[in-house]
């Protein structure tokens, strides 16, 4: 049987996600099916870029979609 994986998007600007985007990333860090979404003006974005290796996969206006790159 073939196993299909689907990606889901976590909006780090949404307070329903978490009041702390870093906490949300840490919670989902080992899940490689997660795409994170954040506004470029969000002050956490700079912290995220400094703390993690990210791959920006898409940018729509000031919204950035990215994944965490594993292994450096």
C-alpha positions in Angstrom: 0.0 0.0 0.0 1.4 3.4 -0.9 1.4 6.0 1.8 0.5 9.6 0.7 1.7 12.6 2.7 -0.2 15.9 2.6 1.3 19.2 3.7 -0.6 21.5 5.9 0.0 25.2 6.5 0.4 26.8 10.0 -0.2 30.5 10.1 2.3 31.9 12.7 0.5 35.2 12.7 -2.7 33.7 14.0 -3.3 33.6 17.7 -5.3 30.4 17.3 -2.0 28.8 16.3 -0.1 30.0 19.4 0.6 33.3 21.1 4.3 32.4 20.5 5.3 31.4 17.0 8.6 29.9 18.3 6.6 27.6 20.5 4.5 26.5 17.6 7.6 25.7 15.5 9.2 23.8 18.4 6.1 21.7 18.8 5.9 20.9 15.1 9.7 20.9 14.4 9.9 17.1 13.6 6.9 17.1 11.3 8.2 17.4 7.8 4.7 17.9 6.3 4.3 21.4 7.8 4.5 24.7 5.8 4.8 27.7 8.0 3.3 31.1 7.0 4.2 34.5 8.4 4.1 38.1 7.5 7.5 39.6 6.8 6.8 42.4 9.2 6.3 40.0 12.1 9.2 40.6 14.5 9.4 36.8 15.1 10.4 36.3 11.5 13.9 37.6 12.1 14.3 35.4 15.1 13.1 32.4 13.2 15.6 33.1 10.4 18.4 33.3 12.9 17.4 30.2 14.9 16.5 27.8 12.1 17.5 26.9 8.6 14.5 27.8 6.5 13.6 27.3 2.9 11.2 30.0 1.5 9.0 28.2 -0.9 6.6 31.0 -1.8 6.0 34.7 -1.2 2.7 36.4 -1.7 2.9 40.1 -1.0 4.2 40.4 2.5 3.3 36.8 3.4 6.1 34.3 3.4 5.6 30.5 3.2 8.5 28.4 4.4 9.6 25.1 5.6 12.3 24.2 8.2 15.3 22.5 6.6 16.6 19.6 8.6 20.2 18.8 9.0 21.6 22.3 8.6 
